[in-house]
């Protein structure tokens, strides 16, 4: 078993503390956005024109590239 203790100097490091405390919420939001884009491409592509489809594909690709660059996984 490993224990970790993190210390923050508040209020100077409030933003860092908040980021740490809300990391799961950030992951949830990013995962939901990825899922929404995936569903648009898979199930609703007939409702989008070619330029809209291209934008959704590019945005999803960028999101996944950023996650990969940071060694982050949405689905474990």
C-alpha positions in Angstrom: 0.0 0.0 0.0 1.2 3.5 -0.9 0.0 6.6 0.8 0.4 10.1 -0.7 0.1 13.4 1.1 -0.3 16.5 -1.0 0.1 20.0 0.5 -1.0 23.3 -0.9 -0.4 26.8 0.2 -3.9 28.3 0.0 -5.0 30.7 -1.3 -1.8 31.1 -3.4 -2.2 27.6 -4.9 -6.0 27.5 -5.0 -6.1 26.9 -8.7 -3.8 23.8 -8.5 -5.8 22.5 -5.5 -9.1 23.0 -7.4 -7.7 21.2 -10.5 -6.7 18.3 -8.4 -10.0 18.1 -6.5 -12.1 18.3 -9.7 -10.1 16.1 -12.0 -12.8 13.4 -12.1 -15.3 16.0 -13.2 -13.0 17.2 -16.0 -12.6 13.6 -17.1 -16.4 13.1 -17.1 -16.9 16.2 -19.3 -14.2 15.2 -21.8 -15.5 11.6 -21.9 -19.1 12.9 -22.5 -17.9 15.2 -25.3 -16.0 12.4 -27.0 -19.0 10.1 -26.7 -21.3 12.8 -28.2 -19.0 13.3 -31.2 -18.6 9.5 -31.6 -22.4 9.1 -31.6 -22.8 11.9 -34.1 -20.4 10.3 -36.5 -21.8 6.8 -36.0 -25.6 7.2 -35.7 -26.5 10.7 -36.9 -24.1 11.4 -39.8 -27.1 11.6 -42.2 -28.3 14.7 -40.3 -25.0 16.5 -40.9 -23.7 17.9 -44.1 -20.1 17.2 -45.3 -18.6 20.2 -43.8 -20.2 19.5 -40.4 -19.0 15.9 -40.5 -15.5 17.1 -41.3 -15.5 19.5 -38.3 -16.7 16.8 -35.9 -14.1 14.3 -37.2 -11.3 16.9 -36.9 -12.4 17.9 -33.4 -12.6 14.3 -32.2 -9.3 13.5 -33.7 -7.7 16.5 -32.0 -9.2 15.6 -28.7 -7.9 12.0 -28.9 -4.5 13.3 -30.0 -4.2 15.7 -27.0 -5.3 12.9 -24.7 -2.6 10.5 -26.2 0.1 13.2 -25.9 -0.7 13.6 -22.2 -0.9 9.8 -21.7 -4.5 10.2 -20.6 -7.2 7.5 -21.0 -10.9 8.1 -21.1 -11.9 4.5 -21.0 -10.0 2.1 -18.8 
